């Protein structure tokens, strides 16, 4: 499903942020990417989603070489990968419903079908009844769930999230992770980057540890 082979990443003449990264993630796995801030977790996730190219090495996602994919084919990859970044990039001039509808509108999906899927995604993340609200009226945890709804409305086979529980209290952090768990249970390959090790230890899953100059597959715990 996802494979990194001798992947390096640097910017300009700077030292490598990621050096000689090798791992394989199989379809349907739930994987945490752990490590301190600045170690390269966000960069790794962006490379999976085709948002950042590697400096060297091969990245394969769903059988496609992401490092060699053509611009014309990139939108098809991104439809298969739902991405939630640290900045949710919600649009505050639109309602919660309109935010979730946006990816389907870009795809040109039939409006009635798109609306049905958007409503289903909103209900799935526990925001039913709040479709008409502006995102700014939602709590931090609700905004994270809205970003998840927007990421999954295309029904991706891979879901990746960068620090989705940052700045949330423990109760809301667990609620967010439980949402990801629900998607994983129906077969969605899920990767979550977090530096909150105590929180991750509450869940039994495979963990990839990224530290400055070091990468370790900690396996399952």
ChimeraX attribute file (.defattr): number of C-alpha atoms within 10 A of each C-alpha:
attribute: neighborCount
match mode: 1-to-1
recipient: residues
	/A:1	16
	/A:2	18
	/A:3	20
	/A:4	20
	/A:5	15
	/A:6	15
	/A:7	19
	/A:8	20
	/A:9	23
	/A:10	16
	/A:11	10
	/A:12	8
	/A:13	6
	/A:14	8
	/A:15	11
	/A:16	16
	/A:17	18
	/A:18	24
	/A:19	20
	/A:20	16
	/A:21	19
	/A:22	17
	/A:23	15
	/A:24	13
	/A:25	17
	/A:26	12
	/A:27	15
	/A:28	17
	/A:29	18
	/A:30	24
	/A:31	21
	/A:32	23
	/A:33	24
	/A:34	24
	/A:35	21
	/A:36	15
	/A:37	13
	/A:38	12
	/A:39	20
	/A:40	23
	/A:41	25
	/A:42	19
	/A:43	20
	/A:44	25
	/A:45	22
	/A:46	19
	/A:47	17
	/A:48	25
	/A:49	23
	/A:50	19
	/A:51	15
	/A:52	15
	/A:53	21
	/A:54	22
	/A:55	16
	/A:56	15
	/A:57	17
	/A:58	19
	/A:59	25
	/A:60	18
	/A:61	21
	/A:62	16
	/A:63	10
	/A:64	14
	/A:65	14
	/A:66	23
	/A:67	19
	/A:68	11
	/A:69	13
	/A:70	10
	/A:71	8
	/A:72	7
	/A:73	11
	/A:74	14
	/A:75	13
	/A:76	10
	/A:77	18
	/A:78	17
	/A:79	20
	/A:80	18
	/A:81	26
	/A:82	25
	/A:83	26
	/A:84	24
	/A:85	19
	/A:86	15
	/A:87	11
	/A:88	17
	/A:89	11
	/A:90	19
	/A:91	15
	/A:92	13
	/A:93	11
	/A:94	16
	/A:95	19
	/A:96	28
	/A:97	22
	/A:98	19
	/A:99	22
	/A:100	30
	/A:101	24
	/A:102	17
	/A:103	19
	/A:104	19
	/A:105	14
	/A:106	8
	/A:107	12
	/A:108	10
	/A:109	13
	/A:110	10
	/A:111	12
	/A:112	9
	/A:113	10
	/A:114	21
	/A:115	18
	/A:116	11
	/A:117	20
	/A:118	27
	/A:119	19
	/A:120	15
	/A:121	26
	/A:122	25
	/A:123	16
	/A:124	17
	/A:125	22
	/A:126	15
	/A:127	19
	/A:128	13
	/A:129	10
	/A:130	18
	/A:131	19
	/A:132	12
	/A:133	15
	/A:134	18
	/A:135	24
	/A:136	16
	/A:137	13
	/A:138	16
	/A:139	11
	/A:140	17
	/A:141	20
	/A:142	19
	/A:143	19
	/A:144	27
	/A:145	26
	/A:146	28
	/A:147	27
	/A:148	28
	/A:149	30
	/A:150	28
	/A:151	22
	/A:152	29
	/A:153	22
	/A:154	22
	/A:155	18
	/A:156	17
	/A:157	21
	/A:158	28
	/A:159	24
	/A:160	26
	/A:161	25
	/A:162	23
	/A:163	20
	/A:164	24
	/A:165	25
	/A:166	15
	/A:167	11
	/A:168	15
	/A:169	11
	/A:170	11
	/A:171	9
	/A:172	16
	/A:173	17
	/A:174	17
	/A:175	16
	/A:176	20
	/A:177	16
	/A:178	14
	/A:179	15
	/A:180	23
	/A:181	15
	/A:182	13
	/A:183	20
	/A:184	19
	/A:185	13
	/A:186	10
	/A:187	14
	/A:188	22
	/A:189	24
	/A:190	24
	/A:191	24
	/A:192	24
	/A:193	28
	/A:194	22
	/A:195	20
	/A:196	14
	/A:197	12
	/A:198	8
	/A:199	14
	/A:200	19
	/A:201	11
	/A:202	10
	/A:203	14
	/A:204	12
	/A:205	16
	/A:206	18
	/A:207	23
	/A:208	21
	/A:209	20
	/A:210	24
	/A:211	18
	/A:212	15
	/A:213	13
	/A:214	12
	/A:215	18
	/A:216	14
	/A:217	13
	/A:218	12
	/A:219	11
	/A:220	10
	/A:221	10
